[in-house]
């Protein structure tokens, strides 16, 4: 019912910045919350940040103060990533929550060099 396409990933040096975008289409006005997950090589997928329909945000401790999640009127979601560290290297996935159903994008690669 919802399609998600991530973009904005790439290769950056430690301390640099990237802005990820997630374009949502379909039943976008049914979305209750959106978020970003990431999965590093050999590690479990972890929650990075979420934003509710009311604009309430939540962040993983590892990214607090460095990352900012936001959304626009079309329910597209963004992740501004500052002061990037090598441990931020992962595939980043956009998610959308529609009443207990979670939809996933295909992911975008973020690589941070030392």
Secondary structure by P-SEA (a helix, b strand, c coil): cbbbbbcbbbbbcccbbbbbbbbbccccccccccbbbbbcccccccccccccccbbbbbccccccccccccccccbbbbbbcccccccccbbbbbbbcccbbbbccbbbbbbcc
